[in-house]
Amino acid sequence: MSTHVHPTAKGAEAYIREVDGGLTDHPVFGIFGSFLAAAAVCVVQVALTINDLLNNETLSASVNKAQELLGVMIERPKLS
């Protein structure tokens, strides 16, 4: 998964149009099961975890928007 979330050529492939090589949006809505969707879920989980410490309104709003775009509510991972 590291190659899909860190700035590498492999990670950048998700944002390049095959037709002309230009940059494009790559919405995750509707493509669950893909590495990009899994990476987005992980980023939201990290933001939720950090926001428990910061309690930051801006970060909370960003997390809510990300979940809205993904079309799913994501829970913060918890140690058992």
All heavy atoms as a GROMACS GRO file, in nm:
protein
  592
    1MET      N    1   0.082  -0.120   0.000
    1MET     CA    2   0.000   0.000   0.000
    1MET      C    3   0.086   0.126   0.000
    1MET      O    4   0.040   0.230  -0.043
    1MET     CB    5  -0.091   0.001   0.122
    1MET     CG    6  -0.201  -0.102   0.121
    1MET     SD    7  -0.346  -0.055   0.027
    1MET     CE    8  -0.386   0.103   0.095
    2SER      N    9   0.209   0.117   0.045
    2SER     CA   10   0.292   0.236   0.056
    2SER      C   11   0.305   0.309  -0.078
    2SER      O   12   0.303   0.431  -0.082
    2SER     CB   13   0.430   0.199   0.109
    2SER     OG   14   0.510   0.314   0.120
    3THR      N   15   0.317   0.235  -0.186
    3THR     CA   16   0.334   0.300  -0.316
    3THR      C   17   0.208   0.374  -0.360
    3THR      O   18   0.214   0.456  -0.450
    3THR     CB   19   0.370   0.198  -0.425
    3THR    OG1   20   0.268   0.098  -0.432
    3THR    CG2   21   0.504   0.134  -0.399
    4HIS      N   22   0.096   0.346  -0.296
    4HIS     CA   23  -0.028   0.413  -0.334
    4HIS      C   24  -0.054   0.538  -0.252
    4HIS      O   25  -0.143   0.616  -0.285
    4HIS     CB   26  -0.147   0.317  -0.320
    4HIS     CG   27  -0.140   0.206  -0.420
    4HIS    ND1   28  -0.182   0.219  -0.550
    4HIS    CD2   29  -0.094   0.079  -0.408
    4HIS    CE1   30  -0.162   0.106  -0.614
    4HIS    NE2   31  -0.109   0.020  -0.530
    5VAL      N   32   0.018   0.560  -0.143
    5VAL     CA   33  -0.007   0.677  -0.060
    5VAL      C   34   0.112   0.771  -0.050
    5VAL      O   35   0.097   0.882  -0.004
    5VAL     CB   36  -0.053   0.637   0.082
    5VAL    CG1   37  -0.184   0.563   0.077
    5VAL    CG2   38   0.051   0.554   0.154
    6HIS      N   39   0.228   0.729  -0.093
    6HIS     CA   40   0.346   0.815  -0.092
    6HIS      C   41   0.373   0.864  -0.233
    6HIS      O   42   0.336   0.800  -0.330
    6HIS     CB   43   0.467   0.739  -0.036
    6HIS     CG   44   0.455   0.713   0.111
    6HIS    ND1   45   0.410   0.594   0.159
    6HIS    CD2   46   0.478   0.790   0.218
    6HIS    CE1   47   0.407   0.600   0.291
    6HIS    NE2   48   0.447   0.718   0.330
    7PRO      N   49   0.438   0.978  -0.247
    7PRO     CA   50   0.460   1.034  -0.380
    7PRO      C   51   0.560   0.953  -0.461
    7PRO      O   52   0.681   0.971  -0.450
    7PRO     CB   53   0.512   1.175  -0.351
    7PRO     CG   54   0.568   1.168  -0.213
    7PRO     CD   55   0.491   1.063  -0.140
    8THR      N   56   0.508   0.861  -0.538
    8THR     CA   57   0.590   0.779  -0.626
    8THR      C   58   0.525   0.777  -0.764
    8THR      O   59   0.411   0.818  -0.779
    8THR     CB   60   0.599   0.634  -0.575
    8THR    OG1   61   0.468   0.576  -0.579
    8THR    CG2   62   0.655   0.626  -0.434
    9ALA      N   63   0.595   0.726  -0.860
    9ALA     CA   64   0.538   0.713  -0.994
    9ALA      C   65   0.416   0.623  -0.991
    9ALA      O   66   0.315   0.649  -1.058
    9ALA     CB   67   0.644   0.658  -1.090
   10LYS      N   68   0.419   0.516  -0.913
   10LYS     CA   69   0.305   0.424  -0.902
   10LYS      C   70   0.184   0.497  -0.846
   10LYS      O   71   0.074   0.484  -0.897
   10LYS     CB   72   0.342   0.305  -0.814
   10LYS     CG   73   0.231   0.206  -0.795
   10LYS     CD   74   0.195   0.137  -0.924
   10LYS     CE   75   0.089   0.030  -0.899
   10LYS     NZ   76   0.040  -0.027  -1.022
   11GLY      N   77   0.203   0.574  -0.740
   11GLY     CA   78   0.092   0.648  -0.681
   11GLY      C   79   0.036   0.752  -0.775
   11GLY      O   80  -0.085   0.777  -0.779
   12ALA      N   81   0.122   0.814  -0.853
   12ALA     CA   82   0.079   0.918  -0.946
   12ALA      C   83  -0.004   0.863  -1.061
   12ALA      O   84  -0.086   0.935  -1.120
   12ALA     CB   85   0.200   0.992  -1.002
   13GLU      N   86   0.012   0.735  -1.093
   13GLU     CA   87  -0.064   0.674  -1.203
   13GLU      C   88  -0.214   0.691  -1.185
   13GLU      O   89  -0.287   0.702  -1.284
   13GLU     CB   90  -0.031   0.526  -1.216
   13GLU     CG   91   0.104   0.496  -1.272
   13GLU     CD   92   0.134   0.347  -1.273
   13GLU    OE1   93   0.045   0.265  -1.243
   13GLU    OE2   94   0.249   0.312  -1.303
   14ALA      N   95  -0.262   0.693  -1.062
   14ALA     CA   96  -0.405   0.706  -1.036
   14ALA      C   97  -0.460   0.841  -1.080
   14ALA      O   98  -0.580   0.856  -1.099
   14ALA     CB   99  -0.433   0.684  -0.888
   15TYR      N  100  -0.373   0.939  -1.098
   15TYR     CA  101  -0.418   1.074  -1.130
   15TYR      C  102  -0.383   1.116  -1.273
   15TYR      O  103  -0.398   1.231  -1.309
   15TYR     CB  104  -0.356   1.174  -1.032
   15TYR     CG  105  -0.395   1.144  -0.890
   15TYR    CD1  106  -0.311   1.068  -0.808
   15TYR    CD2  107  -0.516   1.188  -0.840
   15TYR    CE1  108  -0.348   1.038  -0.678
   15TYR    CE2  109  -0.554   1.157  -0.710
   15TYR     CZ  110  -0.471   1.084  -0.630
   15TYR     OH  111  -0.507   1.053  -0.501
   16ILE      N  112  -0.339   1.022  -1.355
   16ILE     CA  113  -0.299   1.054  -1.492
   16ILE      C  114  -0.397   0.989  -1.590
   16ILE      O  115  -0.424   0.869  -1.581
   16ILE     CB  116  -0.155   1.006  -1.519
   16ILE    CG1  117  -0.059   1.079  -1.426
   16ILE    CG2  118  -0.118   1.027  -1.665
   16ILE    CD1  119   0.084   1.031  -1.434
   17ARG      N  120  -0.450   1.069  -1.680
   17ARG     CA  121  -0.541   1.017  -1.783
   17ARG      C  122  -0.460   0.935  -1.884
   17ARG      O  123  -0.355   0.979  -1.930
   17ARG     CB  124  -0.612   1.132  -1.854
   17ARG     CG  125  -0.713   1.203  -1.770
   17ARG     CD  126  -0.796   1.300  -1.854
   17ARG     NE  127  -0.713   1.401  -1.918
   17ARG     CZ  128  -0.694   1.524  -1.870
   17ARG    NH1  129  -0.751   1.560  -1.758
   17ARG    NH2  130  -0.618   1.610  -1.934
   18GLU      N  131  -0.513   0.819  -1.918
   18GLU     CA  132  -0.445   0.733  -2.016
   18GLU      C  133  -0.449   0.793  -2.155
   18GLU      O  134  -0.356   0.776  -2.234
   18GLU     CB  135  -0.510   0.595  -2.018
   18GLU     CG  136  -0.483   0.514  -1.893
   18GLU     CD  137  -0.542   0.376  -1.900
   18GLU    OE1  138  -0.556   0.321  -2.012
   18GLU    OE2  139  -0.576   0.322  -1.794
   19VAL      N  140  -0.556   0.864  -2.186
   19VAL     CA  141  -0.575   0.918  -2.321
   19VAL      C  142  -0.466   1.017  -2.360
   19VAL      O  143  -0.405   1.006  -2.465
   19VAL     CB  144  -0.715   0.984  -2.333
   19VAL    CG1  145  -0.733   1.048  -2.468
   19VAL    CG2  146  -0.823   0.884  -2.305
   20ASP      N  147  -0.440   1.116  -2.271
   20ASP     CA  148  -0.346   1.221  -2.309
   20ASP      C  149  -0.235   1.246  -2.207
   20ASP      O  150  -0.153   1.334  -2.224
   20ASP     CB  151  -0.421   1.352  -2.336
   20ASP     CG  152  -0.493   1.403  -2.213
   20ASP    OD1  153  -0.484   1.341  -2.105
   20ASP    OD2  154  -0.561   1.507  -2.225
   21GLY      N  155  -0.232   1.168  -2.098
   21GLY     CA  156  -0.127   1.184  -1.999
   21GLY      C  157  -0.145   1.302  -1.905
   21GLY      O  158  -0.059   1.330  -1.823
   22GLY      N  159  -0.258   1.374  -1.918
   22GLY     CA  160  -0.284   1.488  -1.830
   22GLY      C  161  -0.333   1.443  -1.693
   22GLY      O  162  -0.366   1.326  -1.671
   23LEU      N  163  -0.335   1.539  -1.600
   23LEU     CA  164  -0.384   1.509  -1.466
   23LEU      C  165  -0.535   1.511  -1.463
   23LEU      O  166  -0.599   1.587  -1.534
   23LEU     CB  167  -0.329   1.611  -1.366
   23LEU     CG  168  -0.178   1.610  -1.346
   23LEU    CD1  169  -0.138   1.722  -1.250
   23LEU    CD2  170  -0.132   1.476  -1.293
   24THR      N  171  -0.592   1.429  -1.380
   24THR     CA  172  -0.736   1.421  -1.369
   24THR      C  173  -0.778   1.400  -1.225
   24THR      O  174  -0.697   1.359  -1.142
   24THR     CB  175  -0.790   1.305  -1.456
   24THR    OG1  176  -0.932   1.309  -1.455
   24THR    CG2  177  -0.744   1.171  -1.407
   25ASP      N  178  -0.904   1.428  -1.197
   25ASP     CA  179  -0.960   1.391  -1.067
   25ASP      C  180  -0.972   1.240  -1.063
   25ASP      O  181  -0.983   1.175  -1.166
   25ASP     CB  182  -1.101   1.449  -1.049
   25ASP     CG  183  -1.099   1.600  -1.037
   25ASP    OD1  184  -0.994   1.654  -0.999
   25ASP    OD2  185  -1.203   1.661  -1.065
   26HIS      N  186  -0.971   1.185  -0.945
   26HIS     CA  187  -0.993   1.042  -0.931
   26HIS      C  188  -1.082   1.019  -0.811
   26HIS      O  189  -1.037   0.984  -0.704
   26HIS     CB  190  -0.861   0.968  -0.914
   26HIS     CG  191  -0.871   0.822  -0.945
   26HIS    ND1  192  -0.956   0.737  -0.877
   26HIS    CD2  193  -0.810   0.747  -1.037
   26HIS    CE1  194  -0.944   0.615  -0.926
   26HIS    NE2  195  -0.856   0.619  -1.023
   27PRO      N  196  -1.215   1.046  -0.826
   27PRO     CA  197  -1.304   1.032  -0.711
   27PRO      C  198  -1.311   0.887  -0.663
   27PRO      O  199  -1.309   0.795  -0.743
   27PRO     CB  200  -1.440   1.078  -0.767
   27PRO     CG  201  -1.428   1.060  -0.914
   27PRO     CD  202  -1.283   1.079  -0.949
   28VAL      N  203  -1.316   0.869  -0.533
   28VAL     CA  204  -1.320   0.734  -0.479
   28VAL      C  205  -1.462   0.683  -0.465
   28VAL      O  206  -1.483   0.565  -0.445
   28VAL     CB  207  -1.248   0.725  -0.342
   28VAL    CG1  208  -1.100   0.750  -0.358
   28VAL    CG2  209  -1.309   0.820  -0.242
   29PHE      N  210  -1.562   0.772  -0.475
   29PHE     CA  211  -1.700   0.728  -0.462
   29PHE      C  212  -1.730   0.623  -0.570
   29PHE      O  213  -1.707   0.644  -0.687
   29PHE     CB  214  -1.796   0.846  -0.478
   29PHE     CG  215  -1.940   0.809  -0.457
   29PHE    CD1  216  -1.988   0.789  -0.329
   29PHE    CD2  217  -2.024   0.792  -0.563
   29PHE    CE1  218  -2.119   0.755  -0.307
   29PHE    CE2  219  -2.155   0.757  -0.544
   29PHE     CZ  220  -2.203   0.738  -0.416
   30GLY      N  221  -1.779   0.509  -0.528
   30GLY     CA  222  -1.817   0.406  -0.623
   30GLY      C  223  -1.706   0.312  -0.663
   30GLY      O  224  -1.728   0.222  -0.744
   31ILE      N  225  -1.584   0.327  -0.609
   31ILE     CA  226  -1.476   0.235  -0.648
   31ILE      C  227  -1.418   0.164  -0.527
   31ILE      O  228  -1.301   0.135  -0.522
   31ILE     CB  229  -1.364   0.307  -0.727
   31ILE    CG1  230  -1.300   0.418  -0.644
   31ILE    CG2  231  -1.414   0.358  -0.859
   31ILE    CD1  232  -1.168   0.466  -0.702
   32PHE      N  233  -1.500   0.138  -0.427
   32PHE     CA  234  -1.450   0.068  -0.310
   32PHE      C  235  -1.391  -0.066  -0.352
   32PHE      O  236  -1.436  -0.129  -0.444
   32PHE     CB  237  -1.561   0.050  -0.206
   32PHE     CG  238  -1.593   0.177  -0.137
   32PHE    CD1  239  -1.700   0.253  -0.177
   32PHE    CD2  240  -1.512   0.223  -0.035
   32PHE    CE1  241  -1.727   0.374  -0.116
   32PHE    CE2  242  -1.539   0.343   0.027
   32PHE     CZ  243  -1.646   0.419  -0.014
   33GLY      N  244  -1.289  -0.107  -0.282
   33GLY     CA  245  -1.216  -0.226  -0.321
   33GLY      C  246  -1.086  -0.190  -0.390
   33GLY      O  247  -1.000  -0.272  -0.407
   34SER      N  248  -1.073  -0.064  -0.433
   34SER     CA  249  -0.950  -0.022  -0.500
   34SER      C  250  -0.848   0.021  -0.395
   34SER      O  251  -0.883   0.055  -0.282
   34SER     CB  252  -0.978   0.094  -0.595
   34SER     OG  253  -0.999   0.212  -0.522
   35PHE      N  254  -0.723   0.021  -0.432
   35PHE     CA  255  -0.617   0.067  -0.342
   35PHE      C  256  -0.635   0.214  -0.309
   35PHE      O  257  -0.606   0.257  -0.198
   35PHE     CB  258  -0.479   0.044  -0.402
   35PHE     CG  259  -0.438  -0.100  -0.405
   35PHE    CD1  260  -0.405  -0.162  -0.523
   35PHE    CD2  261  -0.432  -0.173  -0.287
   35PHE    CE1  262  -0.365  -0.294  -0.524
   35PHE    CE2  263  -0.393  -0.306  -0.287
   35PHE     CZ  264  -0.360  -0.366  -0.406
   36LEU      N  265  -0.682   0.294  -0.405
   36LEU     CA  266  -0.700   0.437  -0.380
   36LEU      C  267  -0.808   0.459  -0.274
   36LEU      O  268  -0.791   0.541  -0.184
   36LEU     CB  269  -0.736   0.510  -0.509
   36LEU     CG  270  -0.743   0.662  -0.498
   36LEU    CD1  271  -0.611   0.722  -0.451
   36LEU    CD2  272  -0.784   0.722  -0.631
   37ALA      N  273  -0.917   0.386  -0.283
   37ALA     CA  274  -1.023   0.398  -0.182
   37ALA      C  275  -0.971   0.354  -0.046
   37ALA      O  276  -0.999   0.417   0.056
   37ALA     CB  277  -1.145   0.317  -0.223
   38ALA      N  278  -0.895   0.247  -0.042
   38ALA     CA  279  -0.839   0.198   0.084
   38ALA      C  280  -0.745   0.302   0.144
   38ALA      O  281  -0.746   0.325   0.265
   38ALA     CB  282  -0.766   0.066   0.062
   39ALA      N  283  -0.665   0.366   0.060
   39ALA     CA  284  -0.574   0.471   0.109
   39ALA      C  285  -0.654   0.588   0.164
   39ALA      O  286  -0.618   0.645   0.267
   39ALA     CB  287  -0.481   0.516  -0.004
   40ALA      N  288  -0.764   0.626   0.097
   40ALA     CA  289  -0.847   0.736   0.145
   40ALA      C  290  -0.907   0.705   0.281
   40ALA      O  291  -0.911   0.790   0.370
   40ALA     CB  292  -0.958   0.766   0.043
   41VAL      N  293  -0.952   0.582   0.299
   41VAL     CA  294  -1.007   0.540   0.428
   41VAL      C  295  -0.900   0.549   0.536
   41VAL      O  296  -0.925   0.598   0.647
   41VAL     CB  297  -1.067   0.398   0.420
   41VAL    CG1  298  -1.100   0.344   0.558
   41VAL    CG2  299  -1.192   0.399   0.332
   42CYS      N  300  -0.779   0.506   0.505
   42CYS     CA  301  -0.669   0.514   0.602
   42CYS      C  302  -0.637   0.658   0.639
   42CYS      O  303  -0.613   0.688   0.757
   42CYS     CB  304  -0.544   0.446   0.546
   42CYS     SG  305  -0.559   0.267   0.534
   43VAL      N  306  -0.640   0.747   0.542
   43VAL     CA  307  -0.612   0.889   0.570
   43VAL      C  308  -0.720   0.946   0.662
   43VAL      O  309  -0.690   1.020   0.757
   43VAL     CB  310  -0.602   0.970   0.439
   43VAL    CG1  311  -0.602   1.120   0.467
   43VAL    CG2  312  -0.478   0.930   0.362
   44VAL      N  313  -0.846   0.909   0.639
   44VAL     CA  314  -0.954   0.957   0.726
   44VAL      C  315  -0.936   0.901   0.867
   44VAL      O  316  -0.954   0.972   0.966
   44VAL     CB  317  -1.092   0.920   0.668
   44VAL    CG1  318  -1.202   0.947   0.769
   44VAL    CG2  319  -1.118   0.998   0.539
   45GLN      N  320  -0.897   0.774   0.877
   45GLN     CA  321  -0.875   0.714   1.009
   45GLN      C  322  -0.762   0.787   1.084
   45GLN      O  323  -0.773   0.813   1.203
   45GLN     CB  324  -0.843   0.566   0.997
   45GLN     CG  325  -0.963   0.484   0.961
   45GLN     CD  326  -0.930   0.336   0.945
   45GLN    OE1  327  -0.823   0.300   0.897
   45GLN    NE2  328  -1.022   0.252   0.988
   46VAL      N  329  -0.656   0.821   1.014
   46VAL     CA  330  -0.546   0.895   1.076
   46VAL      C  331  -0.595   1.032   1.122
   46VAL      O  332  -0.567   1.076   1.234
   46VAL     CB  333  -0.427   0.910   0.978
   46VAL    CG1  334  -0.326   1.011   1.029
   46VAL    CG2  335  -0.362   0.776   0.955
   47ALA      N  336  -0.671   1.100   1.037
   47ALA     CA  337  -0.722   1.232   1.072
   47ALA      C  338  -0.814   1.224   1.194
   47ALA      O  339  -0.809   1.310   1.282
   47ALA     CB  340  -0.796   1.294   0.954
   48LEU      N  341  -0.897   1.121   1.201
   48LEU     CA  342  -0.985   1.102   1.317
   48LEU      C  343  -0.903   1.081   1.444
   48LEU      O  344  -0.935   1.136   1.549
   48LEU     CB  345  -1.079   0.984   1.294
   48LEU     CG  346  -1.192   1.006   1.195
   48LEU    CD1  347  -1.258   0.873   1.159
   48LEU    CD2  348  -1.294   1.104   1.250
   49THR      N  349  -0.798   1.002   1.433
   49THR     CA  350  -0.714   0.972   1.549
   49THR      C  351  -0.644   1.098   1.598
   49THR      O  352  -0.643   1.128   1.718
   49THR     CB  353  -0.611   0.863   1.513
   49THR    OG1  354  -0.682   0.746   1.471
   49THR    CG2  355  -0.522   0.829   1.630
   50ILE      N  356  -0.585   1.173   1.506
   50ILE     CA  357  -0.515   1.296   1.544
   50ILE      C  358  -0.614   1.399   1.598
   50ILE      O  359  -0.585   1.471   1.693
   50ILE     CB  360  -0.436   1.352   1.423
   50ILE    CG1  361  -0.318   1.260   1.394
   50ILE    CG2  362  -0.389   1.495   1.449
   50ILE    CD1  363  -0.244   1.292   1.268
   51ASN      N  364  -0.732   1.404   1.539
   51ASN     CA  365  -0.830   1.502   1.583
   51ASN      C  366  -0.881   1.474   1.724
   51ASN      O  367  -0.925   1.565   1.793
   51ASN     CB  368  -0.947   1.513   1.486
   51ASN     CG  369  -1.020   1.643   1.501
   51ASN    OD1  370  -0.960   1.746   1.530
   51ASN    ND2  371  -1.151   1.639   1.485
   52ASP      N  372  -0.874   1.349   1.768
   52ASP     CA  373  -0.908   1.320   1.907
   52ASP      C  374  -0.813   1.393   2.002
   52ASP      O  375  -0.851   1.431   2.112
   52ASP     CB  376  -0.902   1.169   1.934
   52ASP     CG  377  -1.029   1.097   1.892
   52ASP    OD1  378  -1.125   1.165   1.847
   52ASP    OD2  379  -1.034   0.974   1.905
   53LEU      N  380  -0.690   1.413   1.957
   53LEU     CA  381  -0.592   1.485   2.039
   53LEU      C  382  -0.604   1.637   2.023
   53LEU      O  383  -0.592   1.711   2.120
   53LEU     CB  384  -0.449   1.443   2.001
   53LEU     CG  385  -0.415   1.296   2.019
   53LEU    CD1  386  -0.280   1.265   1.956
   53LEU    CD2  387  -0.416   1.260   2.167
   54LEU      N  388  -0.630   1.682   1.901
   54LEU     CA  389  -0.631   1.825   1.872
   54LEU      C  390  -0.767   1.891   1.893
   54LEU      O  391  -0.773   2.009   1.926
   54LEU     CB  392  -0.588   1.850   1.727
   54LEU     CG  393  -0.449   1.803   1.687
   54LEU    CD1  394  -0.427   1.830   1.539
   54LEU    CD2  395  -0.343   1.870   1.771
   55ASN      N  396  -0.873   1.815   1.867
   55ASN     CA  397  -1.009   1.868   1.874
   55ASN      C  398  -1.018   1.998   1.793
   55ASN      O  399  -1.058   2.103   1.844
   55ASN     CB  400  -1.053   1.889   2.018
   55ASN     CG  401  -1.204   1.905   2.028
   55ASN    OD1  402  -1.276   1.863   1.939
   55ASN    ND2  403  -1.249   1.966   2.136
   56ASN      N  404  -0.981   1.988   1.666
   56ASN     CA  405  -0.970   2.103   1.578
   56ASN      C  406  -1.093   2.111   1.486
   56ASN      O  407  -1.124   2.016   1.415
   56ASN     CB  408  -0.842   2.089   1.496
   56ASN     CG  409  -0.819   2.205   1.404
   56ASN    OD1  410  -0.884   2.216   1.302
   56ASN    ND2  411  -0.726   2.292   1.442
   57GLU      N  412  -1.162   2.224   1.485
   57GLU     CA  413  -1.283   2.240   1.405
   57GLU      C  414  -1.256   2.227   1.256
   57GLU      O  415  -1.336   2.169   1.182
   57GLU     CB  416  -1.350   2.374   1.434
   57GLU     CG  417  -1.412   2.382   1.571
   57GLU     CD  418  -1.480   2.516   1.595
   57GLU    OE1  419  -1.523   2.581   1.498
   57GLU    OE2  420  -1.489   2.555   1.712
   58THR      N  421  -1.144   2.282   1.210
   58THR     CA  422  -1.110   2.275   1.068
   58THR      C  423  -1.085   2.131   1.025
   58THR      O  424  -1.133   2.087   0.920
   58THR     CB  425  -0.987   2.362   1.037
   58THR    OG1  426  -1.013   2.496   1.079
   58THR    CG2  427  -0.954   2.361   0.889
   59LEU      N  428  -1.010   2.057   1.107
   59LEU     CA  429  -0.984   1.917   1.076
   59LEU      C  430  -1.114   1.836   1.081
   59LEU      O  431  -1.138   1.752   0.995
   59LEU     CB  432  -0.880   1.859   1.170
   59LEU     CG  433  -0.835   1.716   1.145
   59LEU    CD1  434  -0.786   1.696   1.002
   59LEU    CD2  435  -0.727   1.675   1.245
   60SER      N  436  -1.199   1.864   1.179
   60SER     CA  437  -1.328   1.795   1.188
   60SER      C  438  -1.411   1.817   1.063
   60SER      O  439  -1.471   1.724   1.009
   60SER     CB  440  -1.406   1.843   1.310
   60SER     OG  441  -1.342   1.807   1.429
   61ALA      N  442  -1.414   1.941   1.016
   61ALA     CA  443  -1.490   1.972   0.894
   61ALA      C  444  -1.434   1.900   0.773
   61ALA      O  445  -1.509   1.849   0.689
   61ALA     CB  446  -1.490   2.123   0.870
   62SER      N  447  -1.301   1.891   0.765
   62SER     CA  448  -1.237   1.820   0.654
   62SER      C  449  -1.268   1.671   0.658
   62SER      O  450  -1.295   1.610   0.554
   62SER     CB  451  -1.086   1.842   0.657
   62SER     OG  452  -1.055   1.977   0.635
   63VAL      N  453  -1.264   1.614   0.777
   63VAL     CA  454  -1.296   1.472   0.792
   63VAL      C  455  -1.441   1.446   0.752
   63VAL      O  456  -1.471   1.350   0.679
   63VAL     CB  457  -1.269   1.424   0.937
   63VAL    CG1  458  -1.329   1.287   0.962
   63VAL    CG2  459  -1.120   1.422   0.965
   64ASN      N  460  -1.531   1.532   0.796
   64ASN     CA  461  -1.672   1.516   0.760
   64ASN      C  462  -1.693   1.525   0.610
   64ASN      O  463  -1.769   1.448   0.552
   64ASN     CB  464  -1.758   1.621   0.832
   64ASN     CG  465  -1.767   1.595   0.981
   64ASN    OD1  466  -1.748   1.482   1.027
   64ASN    ND2  467  -1.794   1.699   1.056
   65LYS      N  468  -1.624   1.619   0.545
   65LYS     CA  469  -1.635   1.634   0.400
   65LYS      C  470  -1.579   1.511   0.328
   65LYS      O  471  -1.639   1.462   0.232
   65LYS     CB  472  -1.560   1.761   0.355
   65LYS     CG  473  -1.568   1.788   0.207
   65LYS     CD  474  -1.709   1.815   0.162
   65LYS     CE  475  -1.713   1.852   0.015
   65LYS     NZ  476  -1.848   1.876  -0.033
   66ALA      N  477  -1.467   1.460   0.376
   66ALA     CA  478  -1.408   1.340   0.315
   66ALA      C  479  -1.503   1.221   0.326
   66ALA      O  480  -1.522   1.146   0.229
   66ALA     CB  481  -1.274   1.307   0.380
   67GLN      N  482  -1.565   1.205   0.441
   67GLN     CA  483  -1.659   1.095   0.459
   67GLN      C  484  -1.781   1.112   0.369
   67GLN      O  485  -1.833   1.015   0.314
   67GLN     CB  486  -1.700   1.084   0.607
   67GLN     CG  487  -1.584   1.039   0.693
   67GLN     CD  488  -1.622   1.023   0.838
   67GLN    OE1  489  -1.638   0.912   0.884
   67GLN    NE2  490  -1.637   1.135   0.909
   68GLU      N  491  -1.825   1.236   0.355
   68GLU     CA  492  -1.938   1.265   0.266
   68GLU      C  493  -1.903   1.227   0.122
   68GLU      O  494  -1.982   1.163   0.052
   68GLU     CB  495  -1.972   1.413   0.275
   68GLU     CG  496  -2.086   1.456   0.186
   68GLU     CD  497  -2.106   1.607   0.191
   68GLU    OE1  498  -2.102   1.664   0.303
   68GLU    OE2  499  -2.125   1.667   0.084
   69LEU      N  500  -1.783   1.265   0.078
   69LEU     CA  501  -1.740   1.232  -0.059
   69LEU      C  502  -1.724   1.082  -0.080
   69LEU      O  503  -1.752   1.030  -0.188
   69LEU     CB  504  -1.610   1.305  -0.091
   69LEU     CG  505  -1.620   1.457  -0.104
   69LEU    CD1  506  -1.482   1.520  -0.113
   69LEU    CD2  507  -1.706   1.495  -0.224
   70LEU      N  508  -1.678   1.014   0.024
   70LEU     CA  509  -1.662   0.868   0.015
   70LEU      C  510  -1.797   0.797   0.022
   70LEU      O  511  -1.810   0.684  -0.023
   70LEU     CB  512  -1.572   0.817   0.127
   70LEU     CG  513  -1.424   0.845   0.112
   70LEU    CD1  514  -1.351   0.816   0.242
   70LEU    CD2  515  -1.366   0.761  -0.002
   71GLY      N  516  -1.895   0.863   0.081
   71GLY     CA  517  -2.027   0.802   0.094
   71GLY      C  518  -2.036   0.701   0.206
   71GLY      O  519  -2.120   0.612   0.203
   72VAL      N  520  -1.948   0.714   0.307
   72VAL     CA  521  -1.947   0.619   0.418
   72VAL      C  522  -1.891   0.687   0.542
   72VAL      O  523  -1.805   0.774   0.533
   72VAL     CB  524  -1.863   0.494   0.383
   72VAL    CG1  525  -1.718   0.527   0.364
   72VAL    CG2  526  -1.881   0.384   0.484
   73MET      N  527  -1.942   0.650   0.657
   73MET     CA  528  -1.888   0.698   0.784
   73MET      C  529  -1.776   0.604   0.827
   73MET      O  530  -1.795   0.482   0.828
   73MET     CB  531  -1.997   0.704   0.891
   73MET     CG  532  -2.105   0.807   0.862
   73MET     SD  533  -2.045   0.975   0.840
   73MET     CE  534  -1.983   1.010   1.002
   74ILE      N  535  -1.663   0.658   0.860
   74ILE     CA  536  -1.545   0.579   0.895
   74ILE      C  537  -1.517   0.599   1.043
   74ILE      O  538  -1.519   0.712   1.092
   74ILE     CB  539  -1.424   0.621   0.810
   74ILE    CG1  540  -1.456   0.599   0.663
   74ILE    CG2  541  -1.299   0.547   0.852
   74ILE    CD1  542  -1.363   0.669   0.569
   75GLU      N  543  -1.493   0.490   1.114
   75GLU     CA  544  -1.463   0.499   1.256
   75GLU      C  545  -1.312   0.501   1.279
   75GLU      O  546  -1.236   0.441   1.204
   75GLU     CB  547  -1.525   0.381   1.331
   75GLU     CG  548  -1.676   0.387   1.332
   75GLU     CD  549  -1.736   0.284   1.425
   75GLU    OE1  550  -1.667   0.241   1.521
   75GLU    OE2  551  -1.852   0.246   1.402
   76ARG      N  552  -1.274   0.570   1.385
   76ARG     CA  553  -1.134   0.574   1.425
   76ARG      C  554  -1.094   0.435   1.473
   76ARG      O  555  -1.167   0.370   1.547
   76ARG     CB  556  -1.115   0.675   1.537
   76ARG     CG  557  -0.972   0.685   1.587
   76ARG     CD  558  -0.958   0.785   1.699
   76ARG     NE  559  -1.020   0.745   1.824
   76ARG     CZ  560  -0.963   0.662   1.912
   76ARG    NH1  561  -0.846   0.610   1.889
   76ARG    NH2  562  -1.025   0.633   2.023
   77PRO      N  563  -0.977   0.386   1.430
   77PRO     CA  564  -0.931   0.257   1.480
   77PRO      C  565  -0.904   0.266   1.631
   77PRO      O  566  -0.860   0.369   1.680
   77PRO     CB  567  -0.802   0.231   1.402
   77PRO     CG  568  -0.761   0.362   1.346
   77PRO     CD  569  -0.882   0.449   1.340
   78LYS      N  570  -0.934   0.160   1.700
   78LYS     CA  571  -0.914   0.158   1.845
   78LYS      C  572  -0.835   0.034   1.884
   78LYS      O  573  -0.855  -0.073   1.827
   78LYS     CB  574  -1.049   0.157   1.917
   78LYS     CG  575  -1.130   0.283   1.893
   78LYS     CD  576  -1.266   0.273   1.959
   78LYS     CE  577  -1.346   0.400   1.944
   78LYS     NZ  578  -1.401   0.422   1.815
   79LEU      N  579  -0.743   0.051   1.977
   79LEU     CA  580  -0.668  -0.064   2.029
   79LEU      C  581  -0.759  -0.145   2.118
   79LEU      O  582  -0.838  -0.092   2.195
   79LEU     CB  583  -0.546  -0.017   2.107
   79LEU     CG  584  -0.440   0.056   2.027
   79LEU    CD1  585  -0.332   0.111   2.121
   79LEU    CD2  586  -0.378  -0.036   1.925
   80SER      N  587  -0.747  -0.277   2.110
   80SER     CA  588  -0.830  -0.359   2.198
   80SER      C  589  -0.760  -0.397   2.324
   80SER      O  590  -0.648  -0.380   2.347
   80SER     CB  591  -0.875  -0.486   2.130
   80SER     OG  592  -0.803  -0.524   2.021
   0.00000   0.00000   0.00000
